[in-house]
Amino acid sequence: MVDSLEKSFCTGCYACFNICPKQCISMREDIEGFVYPTIDKEQCINCNMCKKVCPSLNKSEIHEKKDKPKIYAAWSLDEEVRLNSTSGGVFTELAKNIIEKGGYVVGAKYNKFHQIEHSIIDKVEDIQLLRQ
């Protein structure tokens, strides 16, 4: 069961919650707003599906060895964008390119209650909403 996972390693991804065939896993929020699984052990049938799907308990490994891994670095050439970004402005430049080609960009932003919510934008001037 995923209750063997140390709380600090849980990503709150809901994978265990979603896969449970008996729906005996609930996600509870702690005082800091992080969610963690809680298992109703009376209903649990010990199928271990939650354990099998947990990304923290099942780390994927890269078995391929490379002599020289490829590493990329990028930043915006626009100093104002760069100084107002945590990514060096890469997100802004990618988002601008997608929107200018008629696409949409999805990202997370803080609402007026300082909670994270997802937003879809299709205007270059709205990129700053997702850069907060």
DSSP file (Angstrom, degrees, kcal/mol; ACC not computed):
  #  RESIDUE AA STRUCTURE BP1 BP2  ACC     N-H-->O    O-->H-N    N-H-->O    O-->H-N    TCO  KAPPA ALPHA  PHI   PSI    X-CA   Y-CA   Z-CA
    1    1 A M    >         0   0    0      0, 0.0     3,-1.6     0, 0.0     4,-0.1   0.000 360.0 360.0 360.0 152.9    0.0    0.0    0.0
    2    2 A V  G >   +     0   0    0      1,-0.3     3,-1.9     2,-0.2    14,-0.0   0.584 360.0  84.2 -71.0  -8.0    1.1    3.6   -0.6
    3    3 A D  G 3  S+     0   0    0      1,-0.3    -1,-0.3     3,-0.0     4,-0.1   0.629  78.7  68.4 -70.3  -8.2    0.8    4.3    3.1
    4    4 A S  G <  S+     0   0    0     -3,-1.6     2,-0.3     2,-0.1    -1,-0.3   0.604  79.9 100.2 -79.8 -11.6    4.4    2.9    3.3
    5    5 A L  S <  S-     0   0    0     -3,-1.9     2,-0.1    -4,-0.1     5,-0.1  -0.595  84.9-114.8 -77.3 130.1    5.6    5.9    1.4
    6    6 A E    >>  -     0   0    0     -2,-0.3     3,-2.3     1,-0.1     4,-0.6  -0.445  25.3-122.7 -63.7 134.8    7.1    8.6    3.5
    7    7 A K  G >4 S+     0   0    0      1,-0.3     3,-1.2     2,-0.2    -1,-0.1   0.819 108.3  59.8 -50.7 -39.9    4.9   11.7    3.3
    8    8 A S  G 34 S+     0   0    0      1,-0.3    -1,-0.3     3,-0.0    -2,-0.1   0.673 103.7  52.1 -68.7 -15.3    7.7   14.0    2.1
    9    9 A F  G <4 S+     0   0    0     -3,-2.3    -1,-0.3     2,-0.0     2,-0.3   0.565  83.6 105.7 -95.5  -9.5    8.2   11.7   -1.0
   10   10 A C    <<  -     0   0    0     -3,-1.2    25,-0.0    -4,-0.6    44,-0.0  -0.530  52.9-163.0 -72.5 132.7    4.5   11.8   -2.1
   11   11 A T        -     0   0    0     -2,-0.3    -1,-0.1    23,-0.0    24,-0.1   0.537  32.4-126.3 -92.5  -7.8    3.9   14.0   -5.1
   12   12 A G        +     0   0    0     22,-0.1    24,-0.1     1,-0.1    23,-0.1   0.835  59.8 146.5  68.0  31.8    0.1   14.3   -4.5
   13   13 A C        -     0   0    0      1,-0.1    -1,-0.1    22,-0.0    23,-0.1   0.604  54.9-132.6 -80.8 -12.1   -0.4   13.1   -8.1
   14   14 A Y     >  +     0   0    0     21,-0.1     4,-2.7     1,-0.0     5,-0.2   0.517  67.4 127.9  73.4   6.7   -3.7   11.2   -7.3
   15   15 A A  H  > S+     0   0    0      1,-0.2     4,-1.7     2,-0.2     5,-0.2   0.928  75.5  45.2 -60.1 -44.8   -2.5    8.1   -9.3
   16   16 A C  H  > S+     0   0    0      1,-0.2     4,-1.4     2,-0.2    -1,-0.2   0.915 113.2  50.7 -64.8 -42.8   -3.2    5.8   -6.3
   17   17 A F  H  4 S+     0   0    0      1,-0.2     8,-0.2     2,-0.2    -2,-0.2   0.909 112.8  46.4 -58.8 -44.4   -6.5    7.4   -5.7
   18   18 A N  H  < S+     0   0    0     -4,-2.7    -1,-0.2     1,-0.2    -2,-0.2   0.780 114.3  45.6 -73.4 -27.8   -7.5    7.0   -9.4
   19   19 A I  H  < S+     0   0    0     -4,-1.7    -1,-0.2    -5,-0.2    -2,-0.2   0.665  78.8 115.7 -91.7 -15.9   -6.4    3.4   -9.8
   20   20 A C    ><  -     0   0    0     -4,-1.4     3,-0.8    -3,-0.2     5,-0.1  -0.356  51.3-158.5 -61.9 117.3   -7.9    1.9   -6.6
   21   21 A P  T 3  S+     0   0    0      0, 0.0    -1,-0.2     0, 0.0    -3,-0.0   0.727  93.2  43.7 -70.5 -20.1  -10.6   -0.6   -7.6
   22   22 A K  T 3  S-     0   0    0     -3,-0.0    -2,-0.1     0, 0.0    -3,-0.0   0.411 102.1-130.9-102.4  -0.2  -12.3   -0.4   -4.2
   23   23 A Q    <   +     0   0    0     -3,-0.8    -6,-0.1     1,-0.1    21,-0.1   0.878  62.6 137.6  51.0  42.5  -12.1    3.5   -4.0
   24   24 A C        +     0   0    0     19,-0.1    16,-2.8     2,-0.0     2,-0.5   0.322  42.1  89.4 -99.9   8.1  -10.7    3.2   -0.5
   25   25 A I  E     -A   39   0A   0     -8,-0.2     2,-0.3    14,-0.2    14,-0.2  -0.915  53.5-176.7-107.4 127.6   -8.1    5.8   -0.9
   26   26 A S  E     -A   38   0A   0     12,-2.8    12,-2.9    -2,-0.5     2,-0.6  -0.900  23.6-129.6-117.1 152.3   -8.9    9.4   -0.2
   27   27 A M  E     -A   37   0A   0     -2,-0.3     2,-0.4    10,-0.2     8,-0.0  -0.902  26.1-166.3-103.9 120.1   -6.6   12.4   -0.7
   28   28 A R  E     -A   36   0A   0      8,-2.9     8,-2.2    -2,-0.6     2,-0.4  -0.867  14.0-133.2-111.1 140.0   -6.4   14.6    2.4
   29   29 A E  E     -A   35   0A   0     -2,-0.4     6,-0.2     6,-0.2     2,-0.1  -0.722  17.7-145.5 -91.7 136.0   -4.9   18.1    2.5
   30   30 A D    >   -     0   0    0      4,-2.9     3,-1.8    -2,-0.4    -1,-0.0  -0.304  38.9 -86.6 -89.8-177.5   -2.5   19.0    5.2
   31   31 A I  T 3  S+     0   0    0      1,-0.3    -1,-0.1     2,-0.1    -2,-0.0   0.752 128.9  52.7 -62.6 -25.4   -2.1   22.5    6.8
   32   32 A E  T 3  S-     0   0    0      2,-0.1    -1,-0.3     0, 0.0     3,-0.1   0.486 121.2-105.1 -89.5  -3.7    0.3   23.6    4.0
   33   33 A G  S <  S+     0   0    0     -3,-1.8     2,-0.3     1,-0.3    -2,-0.1   0.494  75.7 135.3  95.0   4.1   -2.2   22.6    1.3
   34   34 A F        -     0   0    0     -5,-0.0    -4,-2.9     1,-0.0     2,-0.4  -0.657  46.9-136.9 -85.7 142.8   -0.3   19.5    0.1
   35   35 A V  E     +A   29   0A   0     -2,-0.3    -6,-0.2    -6,-0.2   -21,-0.1  -0.797  22.9 178.0-104.5 144.6   -2.5   16.4   -0.5
   36   36 A Y  E     -A   28   0A   0     -8,-2.2    -8,-2.9    -2,-0.4     2,-0.2  -0.971  32.5-100.2-140.0 150.9   -1.6   12.8    0.6
   37   37 A P  E     -A   27   0A   0      0, 0.0     2,-0.4     0, 0.0   -10,-0.2  -0.495  28.2-168.0 -75.7 141.9   -3.3    9.5    0.3
   38   38 A T  E     -A   26   0A   0    -12,-2.9   -12,-2.8    -2,-0.2     2,-0.5  -1.000  13.4-147.5-125.4 129.8   -5.2    8.0    3.3
   39   39 A I  E     -A   25   0A   0     -2,-0.4     2,-1.2   -14,-0.2   -14,-0.2  -0.845  11.2-141.1-106.3 130.4   -6.3    4.4    3.0
   40   40 A D    >>  -     0   0    0    -16,-2.8     4,-1.5    -2,-0.5     3,-1.0  -0.766  19.8-166.7 -82.6  98.8   -9.4    2.9    4.5
   41   41 A K  T 34 S+     0   0    0     -2,-1.2    -1,-0.2     1,-0.3     5,-0.0   0.671  80.5  64.5 -68.3 -17.4   -7.8   -0.4    5.6
   42   42 A E  T 34 S+     0   0    0      1,-0.2    -1,-0.3   -18,-0.1    -2,-0.0   0.859 112.0  34.8 -70.7 -35.4  -11.2   -2.0    6.3
   43   43 A Q  T <4 S+     0   0    0     -3,-1.0    -2,-0.2   -19,-0.1    -1,-0.2   0.688  93.6 108.8 -90.7 -20.9  -12.1   -1.7    2.6
   44   44 A C     <  -     0   0    0     -4,-1.5    -5,-0.0   -20,-0.1   -24,-0.0  -0.323  48.2-166.9 -63.8 134.1   -8.6   -2.3    1.1
   45   45 A I        -     0   0    0     -2,-0.0    -1,-0.1     0, 0.0    -4,-0.1   0.252  40.1-119.1-103.9  10.0   -8.2   -5.7   -0.6
   46   46 A N        +     0   0    0      1,-0.1    -2,-0.1    -5,-0.0    -5,-0.0   0.865  62.8 147.1  55.3  42.2   -4.4   -5.4   -0.7
   47   47 A C        -     0   0    0      1,-0.0    -1,-0.1     4,-0.0    -3,-0.0   0.679  49.7-141.7 -78.0 -17.3   -4.3   -5.6   -4.5
   48   48 A N     >  +     0   0    0      1,-0.1     4,-2.1     3,-0.1     5,-0.2   0.622  60.4 131.8  64.5  16.2   -1.2   -3.3   -4.4
   49   49 A M  H  > S+     0   0    0      1,-0.2     4,-1.8     2,-0.2     5,-0.2   0.888  71.7  54.7 -62.0 -37.3   -2.4   -1.4   -7.5
   50   50 A C  H  > S+     0   0    0      1,-0.2     4,-1.0     2,-0.2    -1,-0.2   0.896 109.0  47.3 -62.2 -40.1   -1.7    1.8   -5.6
   51   51 A K  H  4 S+     0   0    0      1,-0.2    -1,-0.2     2,-0.2    -2,-0.2   0.875 110.8  51.7 -68.7 -38.0    1.9    0.7   -5.0
   52   52 A K  H  < S+     0   0    0     -4,-2.1    -1,-0.2     1,-0.2    -2,-0.2   0.810 114.0  42.6 -69.7 -30.4    2.4   -0.3   -8.6
   53   53 A V  H  < S+     0   0    0     -4,-1.8    -1,-0.2    -5,-0.2    -2,-0.2   0.607  84.3 112.8 -92.9 -12.5    1.3    3.0  -10.0
   54   54 A C     X  -     0   0    0     -4,-1.0     4,-1.2    -3,-0.2     3,-0.3  -0.450  54.0-156.6 -67.7 119.2    3.0    5.3   -7.5
   55   55 A P  T  4 S+     0   0    0      0, 0.0     5,-0.2     0, 0.0    -1,-0.2   0.774  93.1  53.9 -68.1 -24.3    5.8    7.3   -9.3
   56   56 A S  T  4 S+     0   0    0      1,-0.2     3,-0.3     3,-0.1    -2,-0.1   0.799 112.6  42.0 -79.4 -28.3    7.7    7.8   -6.0
   57   57 A L  T  4 S+     0   0    0     -3,-0.3     2,-0.3     1,-0.2    -1,-0.2   0.623 118.5  47.9 -89.1 -14.4    7.8    4.1   -5.2
   58   58 A N  S  < S-     0   0    0     -4,-1.2    -1,-0.2    -5,-0.1     2,-0.2  -0.615  76.1-171.6-127.9  71.5    8.6    3.1   -8.8
   59   59 A K        -     0   0    0     -3,-0.3     2,-0.3    -2,-0.3    -3,-0.1  -0.423  21.7-129.3 -65.1 131.5   11.4    5.3  -10.0
   60   60 A S        -     0   0    0     -5,-0.2     2,-0.4    -2,-0.2    -1,-0.1  -0.633  23.2-150.9 -81.7 142.4   12.1    5.0  -13.7
   61   61 A E        -     0   0    0     -2,-0.3     2,-0.7     2,-0.0    -1,-0.0  -0.889  11.4-135.1-116.3 144.8   15.7    4.3  -14.6
   62   62 A I        -     0   0    0     -2,-0.4    -2,-0.0     1,-0.1     0, 0.0  -0.884  20.9-179.4 -97.4 114.7   17.6    5.2  -17.7
   63   63 A H        +     0   0    0     -2,-0.7     2,-0.4     2,-0.1    -1,-0.1   0.601  51.3 100.1 -90.6 -12.6   19.6    2.2  -18.7
   64   64 A E        -     0   0    0      1,-0.0     2,-0.5     2,-0.0    -2,-0.1  -0.606  62.4-151.0 -78.7 127.4   21.2    3.8  -21.7
   65   65 A K        -     0   0    0     -2,-0.4     2,-0.4     4,-0.0    -2,-0.1  -0.839  12.4-171.0-100.7 135.7   24.7    5.1  -21.1
   66   66 A K        -     0   0    0     -2,-0.5    -2,-0.0     1,-0.1     0, 0.0  -0.969  23.4-146.4-125.5 140.8   26.0    8.0  -23.0
   67   67 A D  S    S+     0   0    0     -2,-0.4    -1,-0.1     1,-0.3    -2,-0.0   0.933  96.2  17.6 -68.6 -45.2   29.5    9.3  -23.2
   68   68 A K  S    S-     0   0    0      2,-0.0    -1,-0.3     3,-0.0     3,-0.0  -0.895  80.9-148.2-132.0 102.5   28.4   12.9  -23.6
   69   69 A P        -     0   0    0      0, 0.0     2,-0.4     0, 0.0    -4,-0.0  -0.367  26.0-110.0 -67.7 149.5   24.8   13.7  -22.7
   70   70 A K        -     0   0    0     -2,-0.0     2,-0.4     2,-0.0    -2,-0.0  -0.661  37.4-173.5 -80.2 131.5   23.1   16.5  -24.6
   71   71 A I        -     0   0    0     -2,-0.4     2,-0.4    -3,-0.0    -3,-0.0  -0.993   3.5-166.5-128.6 133.3   22.6   19.6  -22.6
   72   72 A Y        -     0   0    0     -2,-0.4     2,-0.4     2,-0.0    -2,-0.0  -0.928   4.7-174.5-120.6 144.5   20.6   22.6  -23.8
   73   73 A A        +     0   0    0     -2,-0.4     2,-0.3     2,-0.0    -2,-0.0  -0.994  10.5 168.6-134.7 142.9   20.5   26.1  -22.3
   74   74 A A        +     0   0    0     -2,-0.4     2,-0.3    13,-0.1    16,-0.2  -0.989   7.6 171.1-151.2 156.4   18.3   29.0  -23.4
   75   75 A W        -     0   0    0     -2,-0.3    14,-0.2    14,-0.1     2,-0.2  -0.970  40.2 -89.9-158.6 162.6   17.1   32.4  -22.3
   76   76 A S        -     0   0    0     12,-3.0    14,-0.1    -2,-0.3     6,-0.1  -0.538  19.5-146.8 -77.4 142.2   15.2   35.3  -23.7
   77   77 A L  S    S+     0   0    0     -2,-0.2     2,-0.8    12,-0.1    -1,-0.1   0.612  80.1  93.6 -80.6 -12.8   17.2   38.0  -25.5
   78   78 A D     >  -     0   0    0      1,-0.2     4,-2.5    11,-0.1     5,-0.2  -0.729  67.3-157.3 -82.6 111.2   14.7   40.5  -24.2
   79   79 A E  H  > S+     0   0    0     -2,-0.8     4,-2.6     1,-0.2     5,-0.2   0.869  90.0  53.3 -60.7 -39.1   16.2   41.8  -20.9
   80   80 A E  H  > S+     0   0    0      2,-0.2     4,-1.2     1,-0.2    -1,-0.2   0.925 111.4  45.9 -62.6 -44.0   12.8   42.9  -19.4
   81   81 A V  H  4 S+     0   0    0      1,-0.2     3,-0.4     2,-0.2    -2,-0.2   0.933 113.4  50.3 -61.9 -46.1   11.3   39.4  -20.0
   82   82 A R  H >< S+     0   0    0     -4,-2.5     3,-1.2     1,-0.2     6,-0.3   0.898 110.1  48.8 -61.0 -43.3   14.4   37.8  -18.6
   83   83 A L  H 3< S+     0   0    0     -4,-2.6    -1,-0.2     1,-0.3    -2,-0.2   0.729 113.1  47.9 -71.8 -21.6   14.4   39.9  -15.4
   84   84 A N  T 3< S+     0   0    0     -4,-1.2     2,-0.3    -3,-0.4    -1,-0.3   0.145 103.6  77.9-103.6  18.9   10.7   39.2  -14.8
   85   85 A S    <   -     0   0    0     -3,-1.2     3,-0.2     1,-0.1    47,-0.1  -0.921  61.8-152.0-128.7 151.4   10.9   35.5  -15.3
   86   86 A T  S    S+     0   0    0     -2,-0.3    -1,-0.1     1,-0.2    -4,-0.1   0.596  99.5  54.0 -92.1 -13.7   12.1   32.6  -13.3
   87   87 A S  S >  S-     0   0    0     -5,-0.0     3,-0.8     0, 0.0    -1,-0.2   0.272 121.3 -99.9-102.1  10.9   13.0   30.5  -16.3
   88   88 A G  T 3  S-     0   0    0     -6,-0.3   -12,-3.0     1,-0.2    -6,-0.2   0.610  75.2 -66.4  77.6  10.5   15.3   33.1  -17.9
   89   89 A G  T 3> S+     0   0    0    -14,-0.2     4,-2.2    -7,-0.2    -1,-0.2   0.455 103.9 125.4  90.3   1.7   12.3   34.0  -20.1
   90   90 A V  H <> S+     0   0    0     -3,-0.8     4,-2.6   -16,-0.2     5,-0.3   0.921  73.1  52.3 -60.2 -44.8   12.2   30.7  -22.0
   91   91 A F  H  > S+     0   0    0      1,-0.2     4,-3.1     2,-0.2     5,-0.3   0.932 109.4  50.0 -56.8 -46.2    8.5   30.1  -21.2
   92   92 A T  H  > S+     0   0    0      1,-0.2     4,-2.7     2,-0.2    -1,-0.2   0.919 111.9  47.1 -59.4 -45.9    7.6   33.6  -22.5
   93   93 A E  H  X S+     0   0    0     -4,-2.2     4,-1.9     2,-0.2    -1,-0.2   0.904 115.2  45.2 -65.6 -41.6    9.5   33.0  -25.8
   94   94 A L  H  X S+     0   0    0     -4,-2.6     4,-2.2     2,-0.2    -2,-0.2   0.931 114.9  48.0 -66.2 -45.2    8.0   29.6  -26.3
   95   95 A A  H  X S+     0   0    0     -4,-3.1     4,-2.6    -5,-0.3     5,-0.2   0.908 110.5  51.7 -62.3 -42.5    4.5   30.8  -25.4
   96   96 A K  H  X S+     0   0    0     -4,-2.7     4,-2.6    -5,-0.3    -1,-0.2   0.918 109.7  49.9 -60.3 -43.9    4.8   33.8  -27.7
   97   97 A N  H  X S+     0   0    0     -4,-1.9     4,-0.9     2,-0.2    -1,-0.2   0.908 111.9  47.5 -62.0 -43.7    5.8   31.6  -30.6
   98   98 A I  H ><>S+     0   0    0     -4,-2.2     5,-2.6     2,-0.2     3,-0.5   0.931 114.1  46.4 -64.5 -46.5    2.9   29.2  -30.1
   99   99 A I  H ><5S+     0   0    0     -4,-2.6     3,-2.1     1,-0.2    -2,-0.2   0.900 108.1  55.7 -65.0 -41.4    0.3   32.1  -29.8
  100  100 A E  H 3<5S+     0   0    0     -4,-2.6    -1,-0.2     1,-0.3    -2,-0.2   0.735 105.2  54.1 -64.5 -21.1    1.7   33.9  -32.8
  101  101 A K  T <<5S-     0   0    0     -4,-0.9    -1,-0.3    -3,-0.5    -2,-0.2   0.277 129.9 -96.6 -93.6   9.4    1.1   30.7  -34.8
  102  102 A G  T < 5S+     0   0    0     -3,-2.1    -3,-0.2     1,-0.2    -2,-0.1   0.572  83.1 130.1  90.8  10.3   -2.6   30.6  -33.7
  103  103 A G      < -     0   0    0     -5,-2.6     2,-0.3    -6,-0.2    -1,-0.2  -0.246  52.5-120.4 -91.9-179.1   -2.1   28.2  -30.8
  104  104 A Y        -     0   0    0     -2,-0.1     2,-0.4    18,-0.0    18,-0.2  -0.880  15.0-148.4-119.9 151.9   -3.1   28.2  -27.2
  105  105 A V  E     -B  121   0B   0     16,-2.3    16,-2.8    -2,-0.3     2,-0.4  -0.983   6.7-159.4-124.1 133.2   -0.9   28.0  -24.0
  106  106 A V  E     +B  120   0B   0     -2,-0.4     2,-0.3    14,-0.2    14,-0.2  -0.929  26.3 145.6-112.2 135.1   -2.0   26.4  -20.8
  107  107 A G  E     -B  119   0B   0     12,-2.2    12,-2.6    -2,-0.4     2,-0.3  -0.946  44.5 -95.0-156.1 175.7   -0.3   27.3  -17.5
  108  108 A A  E     +B  118   0B   0     -2,-0.3     2,-0.3    10,-0.2    10,-0.2  -0.774  39.1 170.1-101.2 144.4   -0.7   27.7  -13.8
  109  109 A K  E     -B  117   0B   0      8,-2.7     8,-2.7    -2,-0.3     2,-0.4  -0.961  35.4-104.3-145.5 162.5   -1.4   31.1  -12.2
  110  110 A Y  E     -B  116   0B   0     19,-0.3     6,-0.2    -2,-0.3     2,-0.1  -0.738  32.2-147.7 -88.4 135.6   -2.4   32.4   -8.8
  111  111 A N    >   -     0   0    0      4,-2.6     3,-2.1    -2,-0.4    -1,-0.0  -0.276  41.6 -82.6 -88.9-174.7   -6.0   33.5   -8.3
  112  112 A K  T 3  S+     0   0    0      1,-0.3    -1,-0.0     2,-0.1    -2,-0.0   0.648 131.7  55.7 -67.3 -13.1   -7.1   36.4   -6.0
  113  113 A F  T 3  S-     0   0    0      2,-0.2    -1,-0.3     0, 0.0     3,-0.1   0.245 119.0-110.5 -98.7  11.0   -7.0   33.9   -3.0
  114  114 A H  S <  S+     0   0    0     -3,-2.1     2,-0.3     1,-0.3    -2,-0.1   0.823  75.9 134.7  61.8  34.3   -3.4   33.0   -3.8
  115  115 A Q        -     0   0    0     -4,-0.0    -4,-2.6    -6,-0.0     2,-0.3  -0.857  60.5-108.7-109.1 149.0   -4.4   29.5   -4.9
  116  116 A I  E     +B  110   0B   0     -2,-0.3     2,-0.3    -6,-0.2    -6,-0.2  -0.576  42.5 168.4 -76.9 135.1   -3.1   27.8   -8.0
  117  117 A E  E     -B  109   0B   0     -8,-2.7    -8,-2.7    -2,-0.3     2,-0.3  -0.984  32.2-116.2-142.0 153.2   -5.5   27.5  -11.0
  118  118 A H  E     -B  108   0B   0     -2,-0.3     2,-0.3   -10,-0.2   -10,-0.2  -0.648  31.2-172.7 -91.7 147.9   -4.9   26.6  -14.6
  119  119 A S  E     -B  107   0B   0    -12,-2.6   -12,-2.2    -2,-0.3     2,-0.5  -0.987  18.0-143.8-141.3 146.4   -5.6   29.0  -17.4
  120  120 A I  E     -B  106   0B   0     -2,-0.3     2,-0.3   -14,-0.2   -14,-0.2  -0.948  23.8-175.0-111.2 129.2   -5.7   28.9  -21.2
  121  121 A I  E     +B  105   0B   0    -16,-2.8   -16,-2.3    -2,-0.5     3,-0.1  -0.901  25.4 174.4-124.1 154.0   -4.4   31.9  -23.0
  122  122 A D        +     0   0    0     -2,-0.3     2,-0.4   -18,-0.2   -20,-0.1   0.139  62.2  83.1-139.9  18.2   -4.3   32.9  -26.7
  123  123 A K    >   -     0   0    0      1,-0.1     3,-1.7   -23,-0.0     4,-0.3  -0.990  70.0-139.2-126.9 134.3   -3.1   36.5  -26.5
  124  124 A V  G >  S+     0   0    0     -2,-0.4     3,-1.6     1,-0.3     4,-0.3   0.870 104.2  60.2 -57.1 -38.6    0.6   37.5  -26.2
  125  125 A E  G 3  S+     0   0    0      1,-0.3     3,-0.4     2,-0.1    -1,-0.3   0.676  98.6  59.4 -67.2 -14.9   -0.3   40.2  -23.6
  126  126 A D  G X> S+     0   0    0     -3,-1.7     3,-1.4     1,-0.2     4,-0.6   0.514  77.8  89.9 -88.9  -5.5   -1.8   37.5  -21.3
  127  127 A I  G X4 S+     0   0    0     -3,-1.6     3,-1.6    -4,-0.3     4,-0.4   0.880  78.1  63.8 -58.1 -37.8    1.5   35.6  -21.0
  128  128 A Q  G >4 S+     0   0    0     -3,-0.4     3,-1.0    -4,-0.3    -1,-0.3   0.767  90.6  66.7 -60.0 -25.5    2.5   37.7  -18.0
  129  129 A L  G <4 S+     0   0    0     -3,-1.4     3,-0.5     1,-0.2   -19,-0.3   0.828 104.7  43.4 -63.1 -30.6   -0.5   36.2  -16.1
  130  130 A L  G << S+     0   0    0     -3,-1.6    -1,-0.2    -4,-0.6   -22,-0.2   0.396 104.9  65.8 -94.2   1.8    1.2   32.8  -16.2
  131  131 A R    <         0   0    0     -3,-1.0    -1,-0.2    -4,-0.4    -2,-0.2   0.309 360.0 360.0-103.5   6.6    4.6   34.3  -15.3
  132  132 A Q              0   0    0     -3,-0.5    -1,-0.2    -4,-0.2    -2,-0.1   0.490 360.0 360.0 -67.6 360.0    3.7   35.4  -11.8
